[in-house]
Amino acid sequence: MAKTLNILQKIEAAGLVGRGGARYPTASKWASFQASLKTREIGYLVINGAEGEPGIKKDAYLLTEKTEAVVNGVYLANQFFGNDKIKKIYFFLKHEYYRDYSKKIKAVLDTKKYRALSKKVEFFIKPESPMYICGEETSIINIISGRRAEPRLKPPFPTQSGIHNHPTLVNNVETFYDISLVAADTYNGHRLYTLGGAVKHRGVFSLPAVMSVREVLQATNNYQDFDFFVMTGGEVCGELLRSDQLQAPVEGSGLIMVFDRKKTDLKKLLAYWLKFYETESCGLCTACREGAYRLRELSQQTNYDQRLFIDLLDNLEDSSFCALGSSLALTVKSMMENITKK
């Protein structure tokens, strides 16, 4: 008789990774949480529906179209780790997602299968500012714990010490959806991609998890015949690529933003990014807080010191406490190297 695999073994066999952008192996994260619970009385589950990266719509799609599957993934996690061990479950949603989808989630939770689970579910609305960093897992833990919205130093990792210093498992909405599919043996190795910008067919598409940018554009009938470039990973936190560089895999949260080269004002695009990063900095580290401000200030000058500009980007890349600052360096440097460089 074939051995029956538990949900963690199935997750590992499926090669499931986090869908919030970091792509950390889900099985490793679950195993760490499980190990912590062996020596601790309680733990917490968090469903991360912050989706703070502009342009990405995959979690919104799942919360409206696949609500029951997402809730079922949470139900399976609660069962696996132990109903007596999981003290509370938080749906951490951006404000508009709570407004638009919480009633549907609550309706699913009110059905017979999930009614007991619903008693420990609490909705938490993500602060509107700083929008981006509030979706980072340790920032979420700080917010739920009543602390300032800023990232924590790791280790200890959330699975070891999170909300109120108890083990905490934070997974993205798409991850819980995938877990539901894995448990039912219907997971096909796909992930969700968001296509936006100068394309014929905008929206969210389910395609194989490992694809190049070119393959995704072709599969969605969005490969353009005009001069274009793309931004992958996010609308502000991603890498810019020319149309002859699209063999690169799609990274991050799965967004591909297409820009018409002739219709895009690169100076305005740069100004938009720099303003976003300046606004979204939580202020914790000097490199990000002052760096984004100085970069925007320099970019507004007619003949700015390009060496100083590059030095500030290097400092952001090397010294930022979290991924926000280093993402700015990646975005701007890739524009300079791939798009504006003659």
N, C-alpha and C positions, 0 to 999 in steps of 0.2 A: 504494500500500500504506500502511495506517495505521501511524503511528509507534508502536513498542512503548515503553511508559513503564516506567522503572525504579521500584523500590519507593518511593524518596523522592518522585518525581513523583506517584505514585499517592496517597501519604499527603497531599501538598499538595492534590491535586485533591479528595480526600475531605473536606478541612477538618478532619482529625483533631486533637483537642486532648488534652492530658494528662488522665488520669482520677484523679489523686491529689488534686484539689481546686483547683489553681491555674489549670487550663484554658489553659496556655501552648501555642501551636501546636506540634504535634509535628514538623512539617516544619522549622520554624525551629531547633528544638533539634537535630535530626539534621544539618541543614546546618552548624550551628556546630561540632558534633563532627567532621563530615567535614572541614571546613576546618582544624581543629586537627591532625588526623591527617596532613595533607599535610606538615607541618613537624616532626612528632614521630614517634618510632620505634614507640611502643606506646600503646594505650589500654585502657580497661576498660569493661565493660558491667555494670550493676546492675539487677536486677529487684526493684522495691520492693514487697514483700508485707508491710510492717510493719502496715498497717491499724490505726493506733493510736487512731483516733476511735471511742469507744464506740458500739455499736449498728450500725455498718456491717459488712455481711457479703458484699459483692460479690466481693472477692478470694478469700474462702473458697469461695464458689460456683464461681468459675472454676477454682481449683486442684483442686477435687474433680470437677467436671462437664466441664470443658473443658481438661483438663491438656495434651493433645497440641497443641491450638491455641495455648496459651500458649507451650509449648516451641518450637513452629514459628515463632512470632513472634521469639523469641530467635535461632533458627537463621537466619532471614532477615536479621536485623540483623548477625549475625556474618559472613554471606556478603557483604552489601552493603559493610560497612566494611573487609572483608578479614580472612580467617582469620589471616594472618600479622601483622596489625596488632593484633588483639584478644588481649591476653596472658592475661586471665582474665575469667571471667563469674561474678558473685556473685548467688545467690538470697538476698536479705535478707528473712528471714521472722520474724514474731513467734513466740514459743516454741511456742504451741499449733498454729500452722500447720505448723511444722517437724515436730512430733510427729504430726500427723494426715495431712499431705499429702506429706512428703518421699519416702516409699517409692513413692508413685504417680508423682511427678516423676522419680525415679531409674529407675523401670521404663520410662518413656517414653524417657528418655535412653539407656537400654541397648539400644533397638531399633536396627536397622541404620542407618537414616537419620541418627540423632543420636549414634551411638557415638563418632565423632571429636570432636564438639562436647563430649561429656560429659567428655573428658579435661581440659578447661580450666574446667569448672564447679565451683564451691565453694559450699557452703551456709554462710550466716552467720546466727546466731540473734540477733535483736534483744534487747538488754538489757530486763529487765522494768521498770526504773525509771531515768530518767524515761520512761514509756511513750510519751507523745504526741510529744515533740520528737524522739525517736529515729527517727521516720519521715520527718522533713524531710531533703531530699536532701543538704545539706551536713553535717548531723549523721551521716547514714549513712556518708558519706565519712570523717568523723573516726573513727567507730567501726571501720570496716574498716582504717583506717590506724593503729589502735592509740592513738588520741587520745581526749580527753574527749568525751562525748556532748553536744555543744552546736553550735549553728549557726555557720557562717562568714560573714564579711562578703563581700558580692558587689558588684562584680567583684573578682577574676577569677571567672568562672562555672565550674561543674564541667566543662562541655564544653571549657573551656580549660585548667583546672588542678584536678584532683580527687585521686583516690587516688595517694598518693606523688608528687603534683604532676604527674601525667600526665592527659591528657584523659579524662574519665569521663562516660559517658551513663547517667543514671538515669531509668528509665521505670517507671511503675506496671504491675502485673500486667495490669490491664484494657487498658492501652495496647498491650502486646505481643499480647494476644488480638485487639484491633482490627486491628493490623498484619497478623496472619495472615489475617484476613477481607479486608482491603484488597488484599493480594497475590493472593488467589484471586478477586477481583472479586465477593465476596459480602457486602461491608460495606453495610449498609442505613441507615446514619445513626443507629443506635440507641445507647443507653448503658444502663448498669444502674442501677436505683434500688432502694434498700432501704427497705421499709415496716415500721414498728414502732409499738409503743405500743398505744393503744386502737383497734385496727382488727380487721376480720373476717379479713383475709387477710394475714398477715405473710410476709415473705420478700423474695426478690430478683426483680425484674421487668425484662425488656428492652423498652424503649419508645423512641420518638423522642427524640433528645438535647435538643431544645428544646421543653419543655413547661412549662406553669404548674403550680403545686402542685395547683390544682383539677382540672386535666386528668389528672394522674397519679392522684389519688385516685379520680376517676371511672372511669378506664381499668382500675383494679385492683379495682373494686367496693369501695372503702374510704371513700367519701364518707359521713360519718356524719349521722344525723338528730338527734343530741343536741348540746348546746352544747359546742363543742370549740375548741381552738387547736392550732397545729402549730409544730414547730421544724424548720427546713430546713437542710441542709448537714451537720449532725452532731448527736449527742445532747447534746454540751456546747459545741460550737463552731459555733453557727449562729444564725439570726435567728428570733425568735418572731413569729408572725402570727395574727391573729384569723381566724375563718371567713369574714369579709367582705373579707379582704385576700389571698385565695388566687390572684389573677391574677398574682402575682409568679412569675418563673421559678424553677425548682429550681436552686440553686447548689451549689458545693462538691463533696463526694463523692457527692451524690445520695441522701442519707438524708432521709426525711420521718418524723418522730416525731409521732404524734397523741396529744394529752392530753385527757381528759374534764375539762371545766372544773369540774364539781361534785365530782369525786373527786380532784382534784389539790391538794395542799397546796403553795402557791406558796413559802411560807417554807422548807419542806424541800427543794424543788426548787432554790431559790437556794443553800441551804447545801451541797447536793450539788455544784453547779457550782463554788462558791468553794473547797471542799475539793479538788476535782479539780485546779483550776488551781494552787492552792498546792502540792499534791503534785507536779504535773507540771512545774513550773518548773525549768529546768536550773540556775538561779541565776546565769546570765551577766549579766543586766542588772538594775539596781536596781528599775526601774519594775515589772517582772513579779515579781521575787523578793519585794520588800517590799509591792508593791501588792496582790497577791492575799491575802497574810497580813493586811494591815490591813483590807481589805474584809471578809474573813470575821470578823475581830475586831469590827468596827463592826456588822455585820449581827446579831451575837449580843446586842447591847445593846437594851434595851427602847425607849429613845428616842435613837437615834443621830443624829449630825450629818449630815443628808442632803446639805448643801452640800459637806462634806468627802468624802462618799461619791462624789458626782458628779465632784468634782475629781480623785479618785484614778482614776476610770474614764477621764476625759479624758487624764490623764497616761499611763495604759496605752495608750490609743489613739494618742497622739502620740509616745511615747518608747520603746516596746518594740522590742527588737532584731529580733524575728521575729514571725510572725503569731499566736503563742499569746496574748500579752498583748492585742493588739488584738482578738482573737476574744472574749476575756472581756468587753471593753467592748461589743462588738456584741451579745452574748447578753444581758447584764444591762440595757443601755439599751433594747433592743427589748422586753424584758419590762416595764420601767417605762413605756415609751411606749404599747405596744400592748395589754398584758394587765392591768396593775394600775392604770393611770391612770384615774381616774374621769371 
